[in-house]
């Protein structure tokens, strides 16, 4: 994550090419992201980045899922309740 004045970003850095791709939205402040690998994936970046954010524009929390390879949003859900900004992420599969 990159914290700059007035914005937060999630960076995906390719050290071999010295390039990065980022995900960010104006007015959105995020909690700790977590990478969830695709259990059937065959590539290193075949995963989702899951993060809860507070959207200052909507005055609401959202759960955002980002494709780790492209850094594009694949799912975005407004939550019906508030989450603490100090929340440390922990996403679990069905444990049955």
Backbone bond lengths (Angstrom), bond angles and torsions (degrees), N, CA, C in turn:
res aa  C-N    CA-C-N  psi(-1)  N-CA   C-N-CA  omega(-1)  CA-C   N-CA-C  phi
1 X - - - 1.450 - - 1.509 108.81 -
2 X 1.310 115.90 148.73 1.448 122.82 177.84 1.519 107.55 -122.31
3 X 1.303 116.53 122.95 1.458 121.48 177.65 1.522 108.05 -107.40
4 X 1.305 116.47 115.78 1.447 122.00 176.20 1.514 107.81 -120.93
5 X 1.318 116.78 166.91 1.450 119.61 -179.43 1.532 110.08 -60.26
6 X 1.326 115.84 116.04 1.453 121.35 176.12 1.515 116.28 83.27
7 X 1.331 118.58 0.41 1.458 119.03 179.75 1.517 110.44 -151.18
8 X 1.308 115.54 153.19 1.467 123.24 172.24 1.522 106.81 -122.68
9 X 1.312 116.41 143.95 1.463 121.53 177.41 1.514 109.86 -134.73
10 X 1.319 115.81 152.99 1.455 121.52 166.78 1.522 105.02 -107.55
11 X 1.319 116.36 125.22 1.460 121.09 -177.21 1.517 110.71 -108.70
12 X 1.320 115.77 138.27 1.457 122.24 171.27 1.526 104.74 -113.06
13 X 1.335 116.32 112.07 1.462 121.60 -173.14 1.524 111.03 -106.35
14 X 1.333 116.68 127.94 1.454 122.96 175.50 1.528 107.09 -101.33
15 X 1.328 116.02 102.34 1.466 119.57 -175.09 1.525 112.13 -70.96
16 X 1.341 118.72 -23.85 1.461 120.88 179.06 1.528 111.91 -70.38
17 X 1.334 116.51 -35.12 1.464 121.09 179.89 1.528 112.63 -102.37
18 X 1.342 116.56 -6.09 1.465 122.34 -175.60 1.535 110.68 54.50
19 X 1.339 114.95 47.87 1.456 122.48 179.69 1.522 109.34 -129.37
20 X 1.324 115.57 154.24 1.460 118.35 174.44 1.518 110.23 -138.39
21 X 1.323 113.86 153.45 1.454 123.78 173.60 1.522 105.59 -122.06
22 X 1.319 117.06 145.83 1.458 118.04 -176.72 1.523 111.50 -132.99
23 X 1.328 113.78 161.69 1.458 122.71 171.27 1.515 106.55 -123.11
24 X 1.306 116.83 128.49 1.462 121.18 174.17 1.520 109.29 -161.52
25 X 1.324 115.42 157.00 1.456 122.65 175.31 1.520 107.56 -138.51
26 X 1.309 117.11 139.94 1.462 121.59 178.14 1.528 109.60 -63.15
27 X 1.320 116.36 134.70 1.459 121.27 176.97 1.512 114.85 77.19
28 X 1.337 117.18 11.85 1.456 121.44 -178.85 1.518 109.15 -115.41
29 X 1.324 115.95 127.93 1.456 122.43 -178.04 1.517 108.25 -119.25
30 X 1.316 116.32 128.26 1.457 120.01 -170.48 1.510 113.52 -107.77
31 X 1.311 113.14 157.02 1.448 121.87 170.88 1.527 106.93 -90.30
32 X 1.314 116.69 -167.26 1.463 121.47 -177.11 1.531 111.04 -71.63
33 X 1.345 118.15 121.96 1.464 119.87 178.43 1.517 111.64 -78.03
34 X 1.322 115.38 158.73 1.460 120.75 176.46 1.517 109.08 -134.11
35 X 1.322 116.71 137.99 1.459 121.43 177.22 1.521 108.38 -93.35
36 X 1.339 115.66 127.36 1.455 121.91 179.71 1.530 107.55 -117.39
37 X 1.350 117.26 105.52 1.467 120.20 -178.55 1.522 112.25 -65.77
38 X 1.318 115.36 147.77 1.452 121.44 172.43 1.530 106.94 -72.86
39 X 1.340 119.34 119.69 1.465 120.21 -176.99 1.525 113.33 -62.39
40 X 1.336 117.59 -21.00 1.459 121.53 178.02 1.525 111.96 -103.20
41 X 1.330 116.44 6.36 1.458 120.82 -176.09 1.517 113.46 -69.78
42 X 1.322 114.68 153.64 1.459 120.29 179.80 1.530 111.98 -118.84
43 X 1.335 117.53 -7.95 1.458 121.87 -179.56 1.522 110.54 -114.70
44 X 1.320 115.66 155.80 1.463 121.06 -177.74 1.523 112.34 -57.86
45 X 1.315 117.42 -40.39 1.463 120.57 -176.74 1.529 113.36 -96.97
46 X 1.315 117.51 20.58 1.453 121.39 175.71 1.531 106.85 -82.85
47 X 1.332 114.67 81.67 1.467 121.05 -172.58 1.522 109.67 -160.33
48 X 1.321 114.69 168.08 1.462 122.09 171.71 1.517 109.00 -111.24
49 X 1.313 115.58 144.10 1.458 121.51 168.11 1.524 105.05 -100.71
50 X 1.329 116.65 119.09 1.466 121.14 -179.25 1.517 108.05 -108.64
51 X 1.325 115.90 133.63 1.461 119.69 -177.34 1.531 109.87 -151.52
52 X 1.317 115.38 140.42 1.461 119.15 170.90 1.523 107.18 -93.48
53 X 1.308 115.57 140.25 1.460 120.69 -178.88 1.520 109.51 -130.59
54 X 1.319 115.43 155.05 1.462 120.27 167.73 1.513 106.55 -105.39
55 X 1.323 115.81 119.79 1.462 121.86 179.83 1.523 107.86 -93.90
56 X 1.315 115.38 106.40 1.464 120.95 -178.39 1.528 111.22 -65.10
57 X 1.323 117.51 -28.22 1.464 121.18 179.21 1.521 111.48 -68.92
58 X 1.333 117.68 -38.72 1.472 122.93 179.78 1.521 112.67 -93.27
59 X 1.339 116.37 -14.15 1.464 122.08 -173.03 1.528 109.79 56.05
60 X 1.343 114.98 46.75 1.463 120.80 -177.99 1.523 109.94 -151.09
61 X 1.332 114.58 157.22 1.464 120.57 173.06 1.514 109.25 -86.74
62 X 1.331 115.04 150.54 1.458 122.37 176.44 1.524 108.79 -135.79
63 X 1.319 116.30 151.94 1.455 122.94 170.75 1.518 106.04 -106.92
64 X 1.339 115.86 120.30 1.463 121.10 -175.81 1.524 108.70 -116.79
65 X 1.328 115.91 135.20 1.458 122.16 173.99 1.524 107.33 -115.88
66 X 1.334 114.90 130.01 1.464 122.30 -173.06 1.519 108.43 -123.42
67 X 1.330 116.96 134.23 1.454 121.44 174.74 1.534 107.96 -67.54
68 X 1.327 118.19 120.92 1.465 122.00 -174.99 1.525 112.52 -65.54
69 X 1.315 117.46 -26.32 1.465 120.66 -178.62 1.528 111.84 -78.73
70 X 1.325 116.77 -45.26 1.467 120.98 -175.67 1.523 113.26 -97.40
71 X 1.335 116.63 -18.23 1.468 123.58 -174.83 1.525 111.82 61.26
72 X 1.326 116.02 32.08 1.465 122.62 176.06 1.524 109.11 -105.51
73 X 1.322 116.23 144.74 1.462 121.78 178.11 1.518 110.25 -66.51
74 X 1.345 116.14 130.35 1.465 120.95 175.95 1.528 111.76 -112.19
75 X 1.335 117.04 -17.79 1.459 121.13 176.63 1.532 108.05 -153.95
76 X 1.323 115.83 140.28 1.461 120.87 -177.49 1.528 107.83 -147.39
77 X 1.330 116.59 112.57 1.463 121.00 -175.11 1.522 110.41 -123.18
78 X 1.318 116.13 124.26 1.466 121.32 173.65 1.519 107.89 -74.77
79 X 1.320 116.63 128.55 1.467 120.65 -178.08 1.527 110.67 -89.64
80 X 1.346 117.57 144.78 1.461 121.38 -178.98 1.528 113.16 -83.72
81 X 1.330 117.35 10.69 1.467 121.70 -179.55 1.524 108.48 -146.49
82 X 1.330 115.82 164.82 1.468 120.41 -179.84 1.530 109.78 -92.59
83 X 1.330 114.84 144.62 1.460 122.03 175.04 1.514 109.32 -114.22
84 X 1.299 116.34 150.58 1.450 121.44 175.80 1.526 109.72 -68.69
85 X 1.321 118.38 137.70 1.460 120.97 177.78 1.521 111.56 -71.63
86 X 1.309 118.05 -11.36 1.465 120.42 177.31 1.523 111.50 -93.54
87 X 1.344 116.29 9.38 1.458 121.07 179.89 1.528 110.06 -60.01
88 X 1.329 116.31 128.92 1.459 121.26 172.53 1.513 106.64 -97.60
89 X 1.320 115.56 127.36 1.453 120.90 -170.85 1.516 112.11 -67.76
90 X 1.297 115.06 145.38 1.451 123.71 172.32 1.504 107.66 -157.24
91 X 1.323 117.97 107.31 1.449 122.41 -176.64 1.521 107.41 -113.27
92 X 1.314 116.32 130.04 1.458 120.18 -173.32 1.511 110.87 -125.15
93 X 1.324 116.03 141.16 1.445 121.02 173.10 1.517 108.23 -72.16
94 X 1.313 115.81 167.79 1.453 121.41 174.35 1.532 108.20 -57.99
95 X 1.304 116.85 122.39 1.457 121.49 -173.54 1.527 112.97 -95.32
96 X 1.314 117.90 15.58 1.472 120.66 -179.30 1.498 111.53 -73.17
